Amino acid sequence: MMPVLDLADAKAQDMSRGAANFYTSDRVTLQKVTFKNQYQMNVAGTLFTPKTLDRNAKNPAIVVGHPMGAVKEQSANLYATKMAERGFVAMSIDLSFWGESDGQPRNLVSPDLYAEAFSAAVDFLGTRPFVERARIGAIGICGSGSFVISAAKIDPRLRAVATVSMYDMGAANRDALQHSQTVEQRKRIIAEAAEQRYVEFTGGETKYTSGTVHELTADTHPIQREFYDFYRTPRGEFTPAGGSPATTTHPTLSSNVKFMNFYPFSDIETISPRPILFIAGDQAHSKEFSEDAYRRAAEPKELVWVPGAGHVDLYDRVDLIPFDKLASFFSQHLTA
């Protein structure tokens, strides 16, 4: 017999603590932009500039990457808007294969191309007449935290990097949270993905994996409830043009194993002397990844815990997100 589910629970939408994913500002101007990456694929972004910006001067700029499986309209736009309010040129981007950026099939996993999107964003920003090339930084939220670390290791033009609620997408897929997945379980996942390649190569149906559940039951895990409350309710739900709610947040099964070969924290110490700021909620299920990266990174580095915050809280809860800390970090380190 199926457990009885409270209807209010099934329609969770916790708007407490300033949840404002779709926040807009009358102090900021936005512009949709596209630019090519090194593979001649279009990367889509939204450029946010303060209305008071002196376009005859050279200004600092920040690239913002969205959570894994999301699009720029989910969390990244909010961060870019808030940073523009604080005087920065800021640009949210869609990672390749997601949102309005190029890449087929949709939702494909490619850690290298995800990192490349950040470098392509630097190409674009660094060629704007009102941006100082030596003053470009980046913010990576959730999975983009690991992608921006990967990018920064080989792109010294990223002069300062901040991560928020970071997921190491490599470790998360190889080992799962708290190293709860065995090597044998990993091998079964890899084998299933390999078999699925035959299906898709011969024209069969694409399969998707992981991502956020589409309905709650009495047995839904608390972490899934946390993601559901953002991605499956009006709080954060957004489907880009041409997309489908059925595949939102879900990468393709056959490509997701590419994360097994992704080690973003290997050689993270080589980013020094460029600074890294790690921000995470002290209640976040993902805090192990920020702790690991901080331990491995060389100075200058800083780890900031947000009291009482979980993982998804830092996607959109403006009463919790330390935007002033981010602004002071980039103001200090994106110096001429």
Stockholm file with secondary structure:
# STOCKHOLM 1.0

chainA/1-336         MMPVLDLADAKAQDMSRGAANFYTSDRVTLQKVTFKNQYQMNVAGTLFTPKTLDRNAKNPAIVVGHPMGAVKEQSANLYATKMAERGFVAMSIDLSFWGESDGQPRNLVSPDLYAEAFSAAVDFLGTRPFVERARIGAIGICGSGSFVISAAKIDPRLRAVATVSMYDMGAANRDALQHSQTVEQRKRIIAEAAEQRYVEFTGGETKYTSGTVHELTADTHPIQREFYDFYRTPRGEFTPAGGSPATTTHPTLSSNVKFMNFYPFSDIETISPRPILFIAGDQAHSKEFSEDAYRRAAEPKELVWVPGAGHVDLYDRVDLIPFDKLASFFSQHLTA
#=GR chainA/1-336 SS CCCCCCHHHHTCCCCTTTBCTTCCCTTEEEEEEEEECTTSCEEEEEEEEETTCCTTSCEEEEEEECCTTCCTTTTHHHHHHHHHHTTCEEEEECCTTSTTSCCSSTTCCCHHHHHHHHHHHHHHHTTSTTEEEEEEEEEEETTHHHHHHHHHHHCTTCCEEEEESCCCHHHHHHTCGGGCSCHHHHHHHHHHHHHHHHHHHTTCCCCBCSSCCSSCCTTCCHHHHHHHHHHTSTTTCCCCTTCCTTTTTCCBHHHHGGGGGCCTTTTGGGGTTSCEEEEEETTCTTHHHHHHHHHHSCSSEEEEEETTCCTTHHHHBTTTSCHHHHHHHHHHHSCC
#=GC SS_cons         CCCCCCHHHHTCCCCTTTBCTTCCCTTEEEEEEEEECTTSCEEEEEEEEETTCCTTSCEEEEEEECCTTCCTTTTHHHHHHHHHHTTCEEEEECCTTSTTSCCSSTTCCCHHHHHHHHHHHHHHHTTSTTEEEEEEEEEEETTHHHHHHHHHHHCTTCCEEEEESCCCHHHHHHTCGGGCSCHHHHHHHHHHHHHHHHHHHTTCCCCBCSSCCSSCCTTCCHHHHHHHHHHTSTTTCCCCTTCCTTTTTCCBHHHHGGGGGCCTTTTGGGGTTSCEEEEEETTCTTHHHHHHHHHHSCSSEEEEEETTCCTTHHHHBTTTSCHHHHHHHHHHHSCC
//
